[in-house]
């Protein structure tokens, strides 16, 4: 609660006034941050031109945002939050958003002839699962340069598997 109060520049007692239980506070923080992440991702995608750039922008923005969050909210890790079933709805909704967003990018890439994909729905799910699987290892890298290099390498592997030849 102390970290959250500091982030929002309020006293802990103020948080407890509005949120009778710590779990409600966590739920609101998660809800707010997922909305902010969603908006950030949509902005980054809209600024990119090609489907490859959109997918790259999506992954870079996602990892950088989550790294920033991990610095602000060390207690709000996936492992810690996994104990709170009330957060599952937010996580499920966000995963659906991610799959839908990746699907749109892949469909656009297929229409432009830069991606060749047999099953867009499955491919979108696989990409989202892969990104989630890399969250903790990538976010825990101390140097931003290492994070960027790793993401570039991951994108290279991804694109060589889905780009038309």
MIDREN-323218 format. One record per residue: x, y, z of N, C-alpha, C in turn; residue number from 1; residue in one letter. Coordinates in steps of 0.02 Angstrom, whole numbers, plus 50000, padded with zeros to 5 digits. Example, Ala and Ser with C-alpha at 12.3 -4.5 7.8 and 13.67 -1.06 7.14 Angstrom:
BEGIN
nx=50660, ny=49716, nz=50390, cax=50615, cay=49775, caz=50390, cx=50660, cy=49835, cz=50390, nr=1, rest=a
nx=50642, ny=49888, nz=50354, cax=50684, cay=49947, caz=50357, cx=50645, cy=50002, cz=50394, nr=2, rest=s
***
This chain:
BEGIN
nx=50041, ny=49941, nz=50000, cax=50000, cay=50000, caz=50000, cx=50044, cy=50063, cz=50000, nr=1, rest=x
nx=50100, ny=50058, nz=50033, cax=50145, cay=50115, caz=50037, cx=50169, cy=50136, cz=49967, nr=2, rest=x
nx=50188, ny=50087, nz=49926, cax=50211, cay=50101, caz=49858, cx=50156, cy=50133, cz=49817, nr=3, rest=x
nx=50096, ny=50106, nz=49823, cax=50039, cay=50133, caz=49785, cx=50023, cy=50204, cz=49808, nr=4, rest=x
nx=50022, ny=50215, nz=49872, cax=50008, cay=50282, caz=49899, cx=50060, cy=50332, cz=49874, nr=5, rest=x
nx=50123, ny=50312, nz=49874, cax=50176, cay=50355, caz=49850, cx=50167, cy=50371, cz=49776, nr=6, rest=x
nx=50151, ny=50320, nz=49736, cax=50142, cay=50329, caz=49664, cx=50087, cy=50381, cz=49650, nr=7, rest=x
nx=50032, ny=50376, nz=49688, cax=49976, cay=50421, caz=49676, cx=49978, cy=50483, cz=49720, nr=8, rest=x
nx=50031, ny=50490, nz=49758, cax=50043, cay=50549, caz=49800, cx=49985, cy=50562, cz=49849, nr=9, rest=x
nx=49966, ny=50508, nz=49883, cax=49915, cay=50513, caz=49935, cx=49938, cy=50475, cz=49996, nr=10, rest=x
nx=49906, ny=50489, nz=50052, cax=49923, cay=50452, caz=50113, cx=49893, cy=50382, cz=50110, nr=11, rest=x
nx=49925, ny=50336, nz=50145, cax=49898, cay=50268, caz=50146, cx=49827, cy=50267, cz=50175, nr=12, rest=x
nx=49815, ny=50310, nz=50224, cax=49748, cay=50312, caz=50254, cx=49695, cy=50332, cz=50203, nr=13, rest=x
nx=49714, ny=50374, nz=50155, cax=49667, cay=50393, caz=50101, cx=49649, cy=50333, cz=50059, nr=14, rest=x
nx=49698, ny=50292, nz=50044, cax=49684, cay=50231, caz=50005, cx=49636, cy=50186, cz=50043, nr=15, rest=x
nx=49649, ny=50177, nz=50108, cax=49605, cay=50133, caz=50148, cx=49535, cy=50163, cz=50155, nr=16, rest=x
nx=49529, ny=50228, nz=50151, cax=49462, cay=50259, caz=50155, cx=49421, cy=50239, cz=50093, nr=17, rest=x
nx=49452, ny=50242, nz=50034, cax=49416, cay=50226, caz=49973, cx=49414, cy=50151, cz=49957, nr=18, rest=x
nx=49465, ny=50116, nz=49980, cax=49469, cay=50044, caz=49967, cx=49476, cy=50009, cz=50034, nr=19, rest=x
nx=49422, ny=49980, nz=50056, cax=49421, cay=49949, caz=50123, cx=49469, cy=49891, cz=50131, nr=20, rest=x
nx=49484, ny=49858, nz=50075, cax=49530, cay=49802, caz=50078, cx=49586, cy=49813, cz=50028, nr=21, rest=x
nx=49644, ny=49787, nz=50044, cax=49702, cay=49793, caz=50000, cx=49688, cy=49763, cz=49931, nr=22, rest=x
nx=49650, ny=49709, nz=49930, cax=49636, cay=49675, caz=49867, cx=49599, cy=49721, cz=49819, nr=23, rest=x
nx=49554, ny=49763, nz=49844, cax=49517, cay=49810, caz=49801, cx=49565, cy=49862, cz=49772, nr=24, rest=x
nx=49612, ny=49883, nz=49812, cax=49662, cay=49931, caz=49789, cx=49703, cy=49901, cz=49733, nr=25, rest=x
nx=49727, ny=49839, nz=49743, cax=49766, cay=49806, caz=49691, cx=49725, cy=49799, cz=49627, nr=26, rest=x
nx=49662, ny=49781, nz=49634, cax=49619, cay=49773, caz=49576, cx=49614, cy=49838, cz=49537, nr=27, rest=x
nx=49605, ny=49893, nz=49571, cax=49600, cay=49958, caz=49537, cx=49666, cy=49978, cz=49504, nr=28, rest=x
nx=49721, ny=49964, nz=49537, cax=49786, cay=49980, caz=49508, cx=49797, cy=49938, cz=49445, nr=29, rest=x
nx=49782, ny=49874, nz=49449, cax=49790, cay=49830, caz=49391, cx=49745, cy=49854, cz=49334, nr=30, rest=x
nx=49684, ny=49869, nz=49349, cax=49636, cay=49893, caz=49298, cx=49662, cy=49957, cz=49265, nr=31, rest=x
nx=49686, ny=50004, nz=49305, cax=49711, cay=50067, caz=49278, cx=49774, cy=50056, cz=49235, nr=32, rest=x
nx=49819, ny=50015, nz=49259, cax=49881, cay=50004, caz=49222, cx=49870, cy=49966, cz=49157, nr=33, rest=x
nx=49824, ny=49918, nz=49158, cax=49810, cay=49881, caz=49096, cx=49777, cy=49927, cz=49045, nr=34, rest=x
nx=49735, ny=49972, nz=49067, cax=49705, cay=50021, caz=49021, cx=49759, cy=50067, cz=48993, nr=35, rest=x
nx=49804, ny=50089, nz=49034, cax=49859, cay=50132, caz=49011, cx=49904, cy=50095, cz=48962, nr=36, rest=x
nx=49919, ny=50032, nz=48977, cax=49960, cay=49991, caz=48932, cx=49925, cy=49982, cz=48865, nr=37, rest=x
nx=49861, ny=49967, nz=48868, cax=49822, cay=49958, caz=48807, cx=49825, cy=50021, cz=48763, nr=38, rest=x
nx=49815, ny=50078, nz=48794, cax=49817, cay=50141, caz=48757, cx=49886, cy=50154, cz=48728, nr=39, rest=x
nx=49938, ny=50140, nz=48766, cax=50007, cay=50149, caz=48742, cx=50020, cy=50103, cz=48682, nr=40, rest=x
nx=49998, ny=50042, nz=48685, cax=50008, cay=49995, caz=48630, cx=49971, cy=50019, cz=48567, nr=41, rest=x
nx=49911, ny=50042, nz=48575, cax=49872, cay=50065, caz=48517, cx=49905, cy=50127, cz=48485, nr=42, rest=x
nx=49932, ny=50170, nz=48526, cax=49967, cay=50230, caz=48500, cx=50028, cy=50208, cz=48460, nr=43, rest=x
nx=50069, ny=50163, nz=48489, cax=50129, cay=50140, caz=48456, cx=50113, cy=50106, cz=48389, nr=44, rest=x
nx=50061, ny=50065, nz=48389, cax=50042, cay=50030, caz=48327, cx=50019, cy=50081, cz=48275, nr=45, rest=x
nx=49981, ny=50130, nz=48296, cax=49955, cay=50179, caz=48247, cx=50011, cy=50222, cz=48217, nr=46, rest=x
nx=50066, ny=50228, nz=48253, cax=50123, cay=50268, caz=48227, cx=50167, cy=50228, cz=48178, nr=47, rest=x
nx=50158, ny=50162, nz=48177, cax=50198, cay=50120, caz=48133, cx=50163, cy=50114, cz=48065, nr=48, rest=x
nx=50203, ny=50102, nz=48013, cax=50176, cay=50099, caz=47946, cx=50163, cy=50027, cz=47923, nr=49, rest=x
nx=50214, ny=49986, nz=47924, cax=50208, cay=49918, caz=47896, cx=50185, cy=49870, cz=47951, nr=50, rest=x
nx=50158, ny=49812, nz=47931, cax=50140, cay=49762, caz=47981, cx=50199, cy=49740, cz=48024, nr=51, rest=x
nx=50258, ny=49735, nz=47993, cax=50318, cay=49716, caz=48032, cx=50334, cy=49770, cz=48084, nr=52, rest=x
nx=50329, ny=49833, nz=48063, cax=50342, cay=49888, caz=48110, cx=50290, cy=49889, cz=48165, nr=53, rest=x
nx=50227, ny=49874, nz=48148, cax=50174, cay=49873, caz=48199, cx=50186, cy=49819, cz=48251, nr=54, rest=x
nx=50204, ny=49760, nz=48227, cax=50218, cay=49705, caz=48273, cx=50279, cy=49721, cz=48316, nr=55, rest=x
nx=50330, ny=49749, nz=48286, cax=50390, cay=49769, caz=48324, cx=50373, cy=49822, cz=48375, nr=56, rest=x
nx=50335, ny=49873, nz=48354, cax=50316, cay=49927, caz=48399, cx=50275, cy=49900, cz=48458, nr=57, rest=x
nx=50231, ny=49854, nz=48443, cax=50189, cay=49823, caz=48494, cx=50233, cy=49789, cz=48547, nr=58, rest=x
nx=50279, ny=49747, nz=48524, cax=50320, cay=49709, caz=48571, cx=50367, cy=49754, cz=48610, nr=59, rest=x
nx=50399, ny=49802, nz=48577, cax=50443, cay=49848, caz=48612, cx=50405, cy=49889, cz=48664, nr=60, rest=x
nx=50348, ny=49916, nz=48644, cax=50309, cay=49958, caz=48690, cx=50285, cy=49917, cz=48750, nr=61, rest=x
nx=50264, ny=49856, nz=48737, cax=50239, cay=49813, caz=48791, cx=50293, cy=49798, cz=48841, nr=62, rest=x
nx=50351, ny=49777, nz=48817, cax=50405, cay=49759, caz=48863, cx=50431, cy=49820, cz=48901, nr=63, rest=x
nx=50437, ny=49876, nz=48867, cax=50462, cay=49936, caz=48902, cx=50412, cy=49960, cz=48955, nr=64, rest=x
nx=50348, ny=49956, nz=48939, cax=50297, cay=49977, caz=48987, cx=50298, cy=49930, cz=49048, nr=65, rest=x
nx=50302, ny=49866, nz=49035, cax=50303, cay=49818, caz=49091, cx=50366, cy=49825, cz=49133, nr=66, rest=x
nx=50422, ny=49842, nz=49101, cax=50483, cay=49854, caz=49139, cx=50474, cy=49915, cz=49185, nr=67, rest=x
nx=50444, ny=49967, nz=49158, cax=50430, cay=50027, caz=49198, cx=50384, cy=50009, cz=49257, nr=68, rest=x
nx=50333, ny=49970, nz=49244, cax=50288, cay=49949, caz=49298, cx=50324, cy=49909, cz=49351, nr=69, rest=x
nx=50368, ny=49864, nz=49329, cax=50403, cay=49823, caz=49377, cx=50447, cy=49865, cz=49423, nr=70, rest=x
nx=50469, ny=49922, nz=49399, cax=50508, cay=49967, caz=49441, cx=50464, cy=50003, cz=49492, nr=71, rest=x
nx=50403, ny=50022, nz=49471, cax=50357, cay=50057, caz=49515, cx=50323, cy=50011, cz=49565, nr=72, rest=x
nx=50306, ny=49953, nz=49542, cax=50266, cay=49907, caz=49583, cx=50300, cy=49840, cz=49592, nr=73, rest=x
nx=50353, ny=49837, nz=49630, cax=50388, cay=49773, caz=49637, cx=50344, cy=49718, cz=49666, nr=74, rest=x
nx=50294, ny=49736, nz=49704, cax=50251, cay=49686, caz=49733, cx=50200, cy=49659, cz=49683, nr=75, rest=x
nx=50190, ny=49695, nz=49629, cax=50138, cay=49675, caz=49582, cx=50165, cy=49632, cz=49525, nr=76, rest=x
nx=50197, ny=49579, nz=49543, cax=50223, cay=49532, caz=49493, cx=50169, cy=49481, cz=49476, nr=77, rest=x
nx=50177, ny=49448, nz=49421, cax=50128, cay=49398, caz=49400, cx=50121, cy=49343, cz=49453, nr=78, rest=x
nx=50176, ny=49323, nz=49483, cax=50173, cay=49271, caz=49535, cx=50133, cy=49295, cz=49595, nr=79, rest=x
nx=50145, ny=49356, nz=49616, cax=50110, cay=49383, caz=49674, cx=50036, cy=49390, cz=49659, nr=80, rest=x
nx=50021, ny=49418, nz=49600, cax=49952, cay=49430, caz=49582, cx=49915, cy=49366, cz=49564, nr=81, rest=x
nx=49951, ny=49314, nz=49549, cax=49919, cay=49250, caz=49533, cx=49877, cy=49223, cz=49591, nr=82, rest=x
nx=49890, ny=49246, nz=49651, cax=49853, cay=49224, caz=49710, cx=49785, cy=49259, cz=49715, nr=83, rest=x
nx=49775, ny=49310, nz=49676, cax=49713, cay=49347, caz=49680, cx=49668, cy=49331, cz=49621, nr=84, rest=x
nx=49618, ny=49291, nz=49633, cax=49574, cay=49268, caz=49579, cx=49535, cy=49326, cz=49548, nr=85, rest=x
nx=49523, ny=49380, nz=49586, cax=49484, cay=49436, caz=49559, cx=49521, cy=49471, cz=49502, nr=86, rest=x
nx=49585, ny=49462, nz=49497, cax=49624, cay=49494, caz=49444, cx=49620, cy=49454, cz=49379, nr=87, rest=x
nx=49600, ny=49392, nz=49385, cax=49598, cay=49348, caz=49326, cx=49554, cy=49377, cz=49270, nr=88, rest=x
nx=49498, ny=49409, nz=49287, cax=49456, cay=49438, caz=49235, cx=49493, cy=49492, cz=49197, nr=89, rest=x
nx=49531, ny=49534, nz=49231, cax=49569, cay=49586, caz=49197, cx=49622, cy=49555, cz=49152, nr=90, rest=x
nx=49655, ny=49504, nz=49178, cax=49707, cay=49470, caz=49139, cx=49677, cy=49436, cz=49078, nr=91, rest=x
nx=49620, ny=49404, nz=49086, cax=49587, cay=49371, caz=49031, cx=49565, cy=49421, cz=48978, nr=92, rest=x
nx=49536, ny=49476, nz=49000, cax=49514, cay=49528, caz=48953, cx=49574, cy=49557, cz=48915, nr=93, rest=x
nx=49629, ny=49567, nz=48950, cax=49688, cay=49596, caz=48917, cx=49719, cy=49546, cz=48868, nr=94, rest=x
nx=49719, ny=49483, nz=48885, cax=49744, cay=49432, caz=48839, cx=49702, cy=49430, cz=48776, nr=95, rest=x
nx=49636, ny=49436, nz=48783, cax=49592, cay=49438, caz=48725, cx=49609, cy=49500, cz=48682, nr=96, rest=x
nx=49619, ny=49557, nz=48714, cax=49639, cay=49617, caz=48677, cx=49704, cy=49605, cz=48639, nr=97, rest=x
nx=49752, ny=49574, nz=48671, cax=49816, cay=49561, caz=48639, cx=49809, cy=49515, cz=48579, nr=98, rest=x
nx=49772, ny=49461, nz=48587, cax=49763, cay=49414, caz=48532, cx=49727, cy=49449, cz=48474, nr=99, rest=x
nx=49675, ny=49487, nz=48489, cax=49638, cay=49523, caz=48437, cx=49683, cy=49574, cz=48401, nr=100, rest=x
nx=49724, ny=49609, nz=48439, cax=49768, cay=49660, caz=48410, cx=49821, cy=49628, cz=48365, nr=101, rest=x
nx=49852, ny=49574, nz=48389, cax=49902, cay=49539, caz=48349, cx=49868, cy=49510, cz=48286, nr=102, rest=x
nx=49808, ny=49484, nz=48293, cax=49772, cay=49457, caz=48236, cx=49761, cy=49510, cz=48182, nr=103, rest=x
nx=49742, ny=49570, nz=48203, cax=49732, cay=49625, caz=48155, cx=49796, cy=49641, cz=48118, nr=104, rest=x
nx=49852, ny=49642, nz=48154, cax=49916, cay=49656, caz=48122, cx=49933, cy=49600, cz=48072, nr=105, rest=x
nx=49923, ny=49538, nz=48092, cax=49938, cay=49482, caz=48048, cx=49893, cy=49481, cz=47987, nr=106, rest=x
nx=49830, ny=49496, nz=47996, cax=49783, cay=49499, caz=47939, cx=49805, cy=49553, cz=47891, nr=107, rest=x
nx=49823, ny=49611, nz=47918, cax=49848, cay=49666, caz=47876, cx=49910, cy=49644, cz=47838, nr=108, rest=x
nx=49956, ny=49610, nz=47872, cax=50017, cay=49586, caz=47840, cx=50003, cy=49534, cz=47786, nr=109, rest=x
nx=49954, ny=49493, nz=47798, cax=49936, cay=49442, caz=47749, cx=49906, cy=49475, cz=47687, nr=110, rest=x
nx=49862, ny=49525, nz=47698, cax=49832, cay=49561, caz=47642, cx=49884, cy=49597, cz=47600, nr=111, rest=x
nx=49936, ny=49623, nz=47633, cax=49990, cay=49658, caz=47598, cx=50040, cy=49610, cz=47566, nr=112, rest=x
nx=50034, ny=49546, nz=47582, cax=50080, cay=49497, caz=47553, cx=50147, cy=49492, cz=47588, nr=113, rest=x
nx=50153, ny=49520, nz=47647, cax=50217, cay=49516, caz=47683, cx=50218, cy=49458, cz=47733, nr=114, rest=x
nx=50160, ny=49432, nz=47752, cax=50155, cay=49374, caz=47796, cx=50119, cy=49319, cz=47759, nr=115, rest=x
nx=50140, ny=49259, nz=47773, cax=50107, cay=49200, caz=47746, cx=50091, cy=49155, cz=47805, nr=116, rest=x
nx=50027, ny=49154, nz=47824, cax=50006, cay=49120, caz=47885, cx=49946, cy=49076, cz=47869, nr=117, rest=x
nx=49949, ny=49013, nz=47889, cax=49894, cay=48968, caz=47877, cx=49835, cy=48979, cz=47925, nr=118, rest=x
nx=49850, ny=48992, nz=47988, cax=49798, cay=48999, caz=48039, cx=49813, cy=49060, cz=48082, nr=119, rest=x
nx=49781, ny=49115, nz=48065, cax=49795, cay=49179, caz=48100, cx=49777, cy=49175, cz=48173, nr=120, rest=x
nx=49720, ny=49145, nz=48190, cax=49699, cay=49142, caz=48260, cx=49750, cy=49105, cz=48303, nr=121, rest=x
nx=49771, ny=49047, nz=48280, cax=49821, cay=49008, caz=48317, cx=49888, cy=49044, cz=48320, nr=122, rest=x
nx=49908, ny=49074, nz=48265, cax=49972, cay=49110, caz=48263, cx=49971, cy=49168, cz=48312, nr=123, rest=x
nx=49915, ny=49204, nz=48314, cax=49908, cay=49260, caz=48361, cx=49914, cy=49237, cz=48433, nr=124, rest=x
nx=49881, ny=49182, nz=48449, cax=49885, cay=49154, caz=48516, cx=49956, cy=49134, cz=48534, nr=125, rest=x
nx=49989, ny=49102, nz=48487, cax=50058, cay=49079, caz=48498, cx=50104, cy=49138, cz=48510, nr=126, rest=x
nx=50096, ny=49191, nz=48471, cax=50138, cay=49251, caz=48480, cx=50126, cy=49282, cz=48549, nr=127, rest=x
nx=50063, ny=49287, nz=48569, cax=50048, cay=49316, caz=48635, cx=50076, cy=49272, cz=48690, nr=128, rest=x
nx=50069, ny=49207, nz=48684, cax=50097, cay=49162, caz=48735, cx=50173, cy=49169, cz=48738, nr=129, rest=x
nx=50205, ny=49173, nz=48680, cax=50278, cay=49181, caz=48678, cx=50299, cy=49246, cz=48711, nr=130, rest=x
nx=50264, ny=49300, nz=48696, cax=50280, cay=49365, caz=48726, cx=50273, cy=49361, cz=48802, nr=131, rest=x
nx=50218, ny=49331, nz=48825, cax=50207, cay=49325, caz=48897, cx=50261, cy=49282, cz=48930, nr=132, rest=x
nx=50282, ny=49230, nz=48895, cax=50334, cay=49186, caz=48922, cx=50401, cy=49221, cz=48929, nr=133, rest=x
nx=50412, ny=49272, nz=48888, cax=50475, cay=49309, caz=48891, cx=50473, cy=49370, cz=48936, nr=134, rest=x
nx=50414, ny=49386, nz=48962, cax=50407, cay=49447, caz=49004, cx=50458, cy=49451, cz=49059, nr=135, rest=x
nx=50456, ny=49403, nz=49103, cax=50498, cay=49406, caz=49163, cx=50572, cy=49406, cz=49145, nr=136, rest=x
nx=50596, ny=49359, nz=49103, cax=50668, cay=49361, caz=49086, cx=50689, cy=49427, cz=49053, nr=137, rest=x
nx=50648, ny=49453, nz=49008, cax=50667, cay=49515, caz=48974, cx=50663, cy=49575, cz=49020, nr=138, rest=x
nx=50612, ny=49578, nz=49060, cax=50603, cay=49636, caz=49105, cx=50657, cy=49637, cz=49158, nr=139, rest=x
nx=50680, ny=49578, nz=49178, cax=50730, cay=49574, caz=49232, cx=50799, cy=49593, cz=49207, nr=140, rest=x
nx=50809, ny=49596, nz=49141, cax=50875, cay=49617, caz=49116, cx=50887, cy=49688, cz=49139, nr=141, rest=x
nx=50944, ny=49699, nz=49167, cax=50958, cay=49765, caz=49196, cx=50971, cy=49818, cz=49144, nr=142, rest=x
nx=51003, ny=49801, nz=49090, cax=51021, cay=49851, caz=49040, cx=50969, cy=49855, cz=48986, nr=143, rest=x
nx=50948, ny=49916, nz=48970, cax=50899, cay=49926, caz=48917, cx=50926, cy=49901, cz=48850, nr=144, rest=x
nx=50991, ny=49910, nz=48839, cax=51021, cay=49888, caz=48776, cx=51011, cy=49813, cz=48767, nr=145, rest=x
nx=51022, ny=49774, nz=48821, cax=51011, cay=49702, caz=48818, cx=50938, cy=49686, cz=48802, nr=146, rest=x
nx=50893, ny=49722, nz=48831, cax=50821, cay=49712, caz=48818, cx=50807, cy=49723, cz=48745, nr=147, rest=x
nx=50831, ny=49778, nz=48718, cax=50819, cay=49794, caz=48648, cx=50851, cy=49743, cz=48601, nr=148, rest=x
nx=50912, ny=49724, nz=48615, cax=50947, cay=49674, caz=48574, cx=50909, cy=49607, cz=48574, nr=149, rest=x
nx=50885, ny=49587, nz=48633, cax=50849, cay=49525, caz=48639, cx=50784, cy=49527, cz=48599, nr=150, rest=x
nx=50748, ny=49583, nz=48604, cax=50685, cay=49591, caz=48567, cx=50698, cy=49591, cz=48492, nr=151, rest=x
nx=50751, ny=49625, nz=48470, cax=50768, cay=49626, caz=48399, cx=50783, cy=49556, cz=48374, nr=152, rest=x
nx=50819, ny=49518, nz=48413, cax=50835, cay=49448, caz=48394, cx=50771, cy=49407, cz=48391, nr=153, rest=x
nx=50727, ny=49416, nz=48441, cax=50664, cay=49379, caz=48442, cx=50621, cy=49397, cz=48381, nr=154, rest=x
nx=50619, ny=49460, nz=48363, cax=50580, cay=49482, caz=48305, cx=50610, cy=49454, cz=48240, nr=155, rest=x
nx=50674, ny=49451, nz=48237, cax=50707, cay=49422, caz=48178, cx=50686, cy=49349, cz=48169, nr=156, rest=x
nx=50686, ny=49312, nz=48223, cax=50665, cay=49242, caz=48220, cx=50591, cy=49237, cz=48201, nr=157, rest=x
nx=50551, ny=49279, nz=48230, cax=50479, cay=49279, caz=48215, cx=50466, cy=49296, cz=48142, nr=158, rest=x
nx=50495, ny=49349, nz=48117, cax=50482, cay=49370, caz=48049, cx=50508, cy=49321, cz=47997, nr=159, rest=x
nx=50564, ny=49292, nz=48010, cax=50590, cay=49244, caz=47961, cx=50545, cy=49182, cz=47956, nr=160, rest=x
nx=50504, ny=49173, nz=48006, cax=50458, cay=49117, caz=48005, cx=50391, cy=49134, cz=47974, nr=161, rest=x
nx=50375, ny=49199, nz=47966, cax=50309, cay=49217, caz=47940, cx=50311, cy=49263, cz=47880, nr=162, rest=x
nx=50369, ny=49290, nz=47862, cax=50372, cay=49333, caz=47804, cx=50370, cy=49292, cz=47740, nr=163, rest=x
nx=50336, ny=49320, nz=47689, cax=50335, cay=49287, caz=47624, cx=50405, cy=49288, cz=47594, nr=164, rest=x
nx=50420, ny=49238, nz=47556, cax=50486, cay=49234, caz=47525, cx=50479, cy=49235, cz=47449, nr=165, rest=x
***
